[in-house]
Amino acid sequence: MWETTHVGGHRFAANLVLLPHGLYYGPVTVALAAAAIDAYQRASVVVDRYRGRAGQRQAEQEAEYARLAEG
């Protein structure tokens, strides 16, 4: 079980973390959060507002983002 009290942002800049893979988005609207969750269930990523993946080094995150932005 994972618990946290804060993942960044604030009540006017909500963030989203999709577990267990640790995909971070932020800030997100309700519509973007729903789209990110839908994409996650299809093993995909919404590039808009995507902030990276927990546990990856900066170079890995940059390479992943570049690949996603191209596609």
Secondary structure as GFF3:
##gff-version 3
##sequence-region A 1 71
A	DSSP	beta_strand	16	18	.	.	.	ID=ss1
A	DSSP	beta_strand	23	25	.	.	.	ID=ss2
A	DSSP	alpha_helix	30	41	.	.	.	ID=ss3
A	DSSP	beta_strand	50	53	.	.	.	ID=ss4
A	DSSP	alpha_helix	58	70	.	.	.	ID=ss5
###
